[in-house]
Amino acid sequence: QVQLVESGGGLVQPGGSLRLSCAASGLTLSDTAIAWFRQVPGKEREGLLCISSIYDLTTYYKDSVMGRFAISRDNANNTMYLHMNSLTPEDTAVYYCATKRTQWCSGGVPGAFDHWGQGIQVTVSS
């Protein structure tokens, strides 16, 4: 049984940084493309960025996070991370980690991803 468990969310001030973690069990993160999404109430879940399992190529699905967000993977601990910097109130959302069966990222449509974390709240506010 595949499980993705997120941690690290919370309240952060504008301009601050936060790192989200996503610990996986039941699958090996180094074998799959992995991604982060987010969702605010009343809006669709949107893809942020993804990293392939081959060559660790990062694909950005959302332009506004380029240069501020980064994704990484710790193969020894089977954990993926979302590194967020220069946060703004517009980044407030529930964040989700996700994996897909293929090794390449392709598009950031939620339906293309097979396994999801439970979601974790990130609030950017002073």
Disulfide bonds with the S-S distance in Angstrom:
Cys22-Cys97 2.06
Cys50-Cys105 2.14
